[in-house]
Amino acid sequence: MSLQDLLKNHVRHGALSVRLPGGARLELGDGTGPRIAASLTDPLWCARVAARPALAAGEAYMAGALTVEEGGLYALMDLMARSFPVAKPAGGALGRWWLDRRMQANSRRASRRNVAHHYDLSTDFYRRFLDEDMQYSCAYFARPEMTLEEAQAAKKRHIAAKLRLEPGQRVLDIGCGWGGLALSLASYCPVDVDGVTLSQEQLALARARAADARMEEHVRFFLTDYRDVRGRYDRIVSVGMFEHVGRPNYQAYFDAVAAHLADDGVAVIHSIGRSDGPDVTQPWIAKYIFPGGYIPALSEVLPAVERAGLVVADIEILRLHYAETLKRWRARFMARRAEIARLYDERFCRMWEFYLVVSELAFRVRGHMVFQLQLARRGEAVPLTRDYIAEAERALEAPRRIAA
């Protein structure tokens, strides 16, 4: 199928004008909404996009072959996301099984390699668009007018409230990032936190932050795979890491949580999820952004939780919170784009523009969400109602309790 036929078959709404090789323009849609104009004038790239649009559209933008002349990249990809159906894996369940084994096995060596691909980018790069605490996961917009900093602080309080921290407890943070959550938990309550990561860059900064805060005796960070953790903990938290586990390893992951959680312990697992059932990782994201990653459906997660002998004490779905987070990251990224281009190059900037745009649209249009699972070994580990969560958040929000 040619690019012209592909676009004509799917783009039925909006006002899209595409300049083709030779200078001809293809007018698409019903004329409603703001006009979007793009060009793809290399015949080879036209053929690639027509053959594999989910992969090649991003590659064409990275290469500068796809340009947006009016309306902006977000408007173009929003129209595409609303016009094209979600691609399903070839071969159904058999196709997913093959992809699991080929792309998501995530051995210890592969996991380290995949983490390094994304998280061992320069810390200076991430500082240019994240909040001051370097939270690289979904913020919690308790109020719509919150700034990114306020919403990320609210996220940490929300998780801490669900953990029900008590003095003297041992806490395990699986996938601790740059250490912000671990340091905040220890500032909220006198607990000892062990954070584990596979990123050398994150480990170095997390340890430096603990030393600067004079908390290194109580907040420790290790370059350790979750499968190699030893000991038992009163509380376990994992934020934004489960997406990197890979579907074949779900049972091993929750078995590890169960093995390390004290009998009266509580765990909170915060992860991106998909509301439309099992699928495959978007191919451009899998190749360029998160190799080995997979966004799970709850129907894939909960059976592993049950088999591990864990009790689901609470499930919360955060619907558009990550869309709002990504919107703010993208605005900050674009405001400092010239600086980032000097750190890396133009192709890198175009890749990250595309990533931030399509990721936001995944939450606004494609059924992605974030879930928080509160897990325990015993049903009585948390109160009977959820009132305690809001009460604890209010207490933590008091100025004297906010982490430095």
ChimeraX attribute file (.defattr): number of C-alpha atoms within 10 A of each C-alpha:
attribute: neighborCount
match mode: 1-to-1
recipient: residues
	/A:1	8
	/A:2	13
	/A:3	19
	/A:4	14
	/A:5	10
	/A:6	15
	/A:7	20
	/A:8	14
	/A:9	12
	/A:10	15
	/A:11	19
	/A:12	16
	/A:13	15
	/A:14	18
	/A:15	19
	/A:16	27
	/A:17	18
	/A:18	22
	/A:19	17
	/A:20	18
	/A:21	15
	/A:22	9
	/A:23	11
	/A:24	10
	/A:25	15
	/A:26	16
	/A:27	16
	/A:28	20
	/A:29	18
	/A:30	12
	/A:31	13
	/A:32	10
	/A:33	11
	/A:34	12
	/A:35	14
	/A:36	20
	/A:37	22
	/A:38	21
	/A:39	18
	/A:40	23
	/A:41	18
	/A:42	14
	/A:43	13
	/A:44	12
	/A:45	20
	/A:46	22
	/A:47	15
	/A:48	17
	/A:49	22
	/A:50	19
	/A:51	15
	/A:52	11
	/A:53	19
	/A:54	17
	/A:55	18
	/A:56	19
	/A:57	22
	/A:58	24
	/A:59	22
	/A:60	21
	/A:61	19
	/A:62	20
	/A:63	16
	/A:64	14
	/A:65	18
	/A:66	21
	/A:67	19
	/A:68	19
	/A:69	14
	/A:70	15
	/A:71	14
	/A:72	13
	/A:73	21
	/A:74	17
	/A:75	18
	/A:76	20
	/A:77	16
	/A:78	17
	/A:79	19
	/A:80	14
	/A:81	17
	/A:82	16
	/A:83	17
	/A:84	15
	/A:85	10
	/A:86	12
	/A:87	10
	/A:88	14
	/A:89	14
	/A:90	11
	/A:91	10
	/A:92	10
	/A:93	12
	/A:94	11
	/A:95	13
	/A:96	18
	/A:97	14
	/A:98	12
	/A:99	17
	/A:100	19
	/A:101	13
	/A:102	11
	/A:103	18
	/A:104	23
	/A:105	18
	/A:106	23
	/A:107	14
	/A:108	15
	/A:109	9
	/A:110	15
	/A:111	21
	/A:112	18
	/A:113	17
	/A:114	21
	/A:115	20
	/A:116	16
	/A:117	15
	/A:118	14
	/A:119	20
	/A:120	16
	/A:121	16
	/A:122	13
	/A:123	14
	/A:124	10
	/A:125	16
	/A:126	17
	/A:127	14
	/A:128	19
	/A:129	21
	/A:130	22
	/A:131	20
	/A:132	12
	/A:133	17
	/A:134	19
	/A:135	25
	/A:136	20
	/A:137	20
	/A:138	24
	/A:139	24
	/A:140	25
	/A:141	22
	/A:142	13
	/A:143	10
	/A:144	10
	/A:145	9
	/A:146	13
	/A:147	15
	/A:148	22
	/A:149	16
	/A:150	16
	/A:151	23
	/A:152	26
	/A:153	23
	/A:154	21
	/A:155	21
	/A:156	21
	/A:157	26
	/A:158	19
	/A:159	24
	/A:160	22
	/A:161	20
	/A:162	24
	/A:163	23
	/A:164	18
	/A:165	21
	/A:166	13
	/A:167	11
	/A:168	11
	/A:169	16
	/A:170	20
	/A:171	27
	/A:172	27
	/A:173	23
	/A:174	24
	/A:175	24
	/A:176	28
	/A:177	28
	/A:178	27
	/A:179	29
	/A:180	20
	/A:181	28
	/A:182	27
	/A:183	26
	/A:184	20
	/A:185	23
	/A:186	20
	/A:187	16
	/A:188	20
	/A:189	17
	/A:190	15
	/A:191	20
	/A:192	23
	/A:193	25
	/A:194	20
	/A:195	29
	/A:196	25
	/A:197	25
	/A:198	25
	/A:199	25
	/A:200	17
	/A:201	17
	/A:202	25
	/A:203	23
	/A:204	15
	/A:205	16
	/A:206	26
	/A:207	20
	/A:208	15
	/A:209	18
	/A:210	20
	/A:211	14
	/A:212	10
	/A:213	12
	/A:214	11
	/A:215	16
	/A:216	18
	/A:217	10
	/A:218	16
	/A:219	26
	/A:220	21
	/A:221	25
	/A:222	18
	/A:223	16
	/A:224	17
	/A:225	17
	/A:226	19
	/A:227	12
	/A:228	9
	/A:229	17
	/A:230	10
	/A:231	9
	/A:232	18
	/A:233	23
	/A:234	21
	/A:235	27
	/A:236	28
	/A:237	26
	/A:238	23
	/A:239	24
	/A:240	19
	/A:241	18
	/A:242	22
	/A:243	18
	/A:244	21
	/A:245	22
	/A:246	22
	/A:247	26
	/A:248	14
	/A:249	17
	/A:250	19
	/A:251	18
	/A:252	15
	/A:253	20
	/A:254	20
	/A:255	20
	/A:256	17
	/A:257	29
	/A:258	23
	/A:259	18
	/A:260	19
	/A:261	24
	/A:262	20
	/A:263	15
	/A:264	15
	/A:265	24
	/A:266	27
	/A:267	30
	/A:268	23
	/A:269	20
	/A:270	25
	/A:271	24
	/A:272	25
	/A:273	26
	/A:274	22
	/A:275	17
	/A:276	13
	/A:277	12
	/A:278	18
	/A:279	18
	/A:280	18
	/A:281	21
	/A:282	17
	/A:283	17
	/A:284	19
	/A:285	20
	/A:286	16
	/A:287	14
	/A:288	16
	/A:289	17
	/A:290	20
	/A:291	23
	/A:292	26
	/A:293	27
	/A:294	26
	/A:295	23
	/A:296	26
	/A:297	19
	/A:298	16
	/A:299	13
	/A:300	13
	/A:301	15
	/A:302	17
	/A:303	12
	/A:304	18
	/A:305	21
	/A:306	14
	/A:307	11
	/A:308	19
	/A:309	15
	/A:310	23
	/A:311	19
	/A:312	17
	/A:313	20
	/A:314	15
	/A:315	14
	/A:316	11
	/A:317	16
	/A:318	20
	/A:319	18
	/A:320	18
	/A:321	21
	/A:322	24
	/A:323	23
	/A:324	21
	/A:325	22
	/A:326	25
	/A:327	18
	/A:328	18
	/A:329	21
	/A:330	22
	/A:331	13
	/A:332	15
	/A:333	23
	/A:334	17
	/A:335	13
	/A:336	14
	/A:337	19
	/A:338	14
	/A:339	14
	/A:340	20
	/A:341	15
	/A:342	10
	/A:343	14
	/A:344	14
	/A:345	12
	/A:346	17
	/A:347	15
	/A:348	15
	/A:349	20
	/A:350	20
	/A:351	18
	/A:352	18
	/A:353	21
	/A:354	22
	/A:355	19
	/A:356	21
	/A:357	20
	/A:358	22
	/A:359	19
	/A:360	23
	/A:361	21
	/A:362	18
	/A:363	22
	/A:364	19
	/A:365	14
	/A:366	18
	/A:367	15
	/A:368	25
	/A:369	23
	/A:370	23
	/A:371	20
	/A:372	20
	/A:373	24
	/A:374	23
	/A:375	29
	/A:376	27
	/A:377	21
	/A:378	17
	/A:379	14
	/A:380	11
	/A:381	16
	/A:382	20
	/A:383	12
	/A:384	10
	/A:385	8
	/A:386	11
	/A:387	9
	/A:388	15
	/A:389	18
	/A:390	14
	/A:391	11
	/A:392	17
	/A:393	19
	/A:394	13
	/A:395	15
	/A:396	21
	/A:397	15
	/A:398	9
	/A:399	8
	/A:400	9
	/A:401	13
	/A:402	14
	/A:403	16
	/A:404	8
